[in-house]
Amino acid sequence: RSVSEASVGKQERQAKVQTVTNSFNAKSEEVLTQARKDAGAAREAKLSELAARVENEKVELQRLQSSYDQLMGAKQGILAKLQADFDAEMAALREATDREVASIQA
């Protein structure tokens, strides 16, 4: 073979290698771009799911806080009633004791 034929053959091989390399690089970039898009979409879906869960937890927390407030209000009412009943009993006992003491002294 002549030098010029060998040179042409070498250039053809280099051109084929460059074509394959360019194709590989383009395909790699395409795959990476798609992977980034998929990962971004997955992150967005996960964030949406987490945001929905946070909102549900907020609603549940508000419901629990309302129930707690109602129970505390009822507890205060019951305690006030018990205190009033106790005070009335103590007053009645004092009056009875005072009458007993007065009758003994008389």
Residue pairs with C-beta under 8 A, 6 or more apart in sequence:
1 9
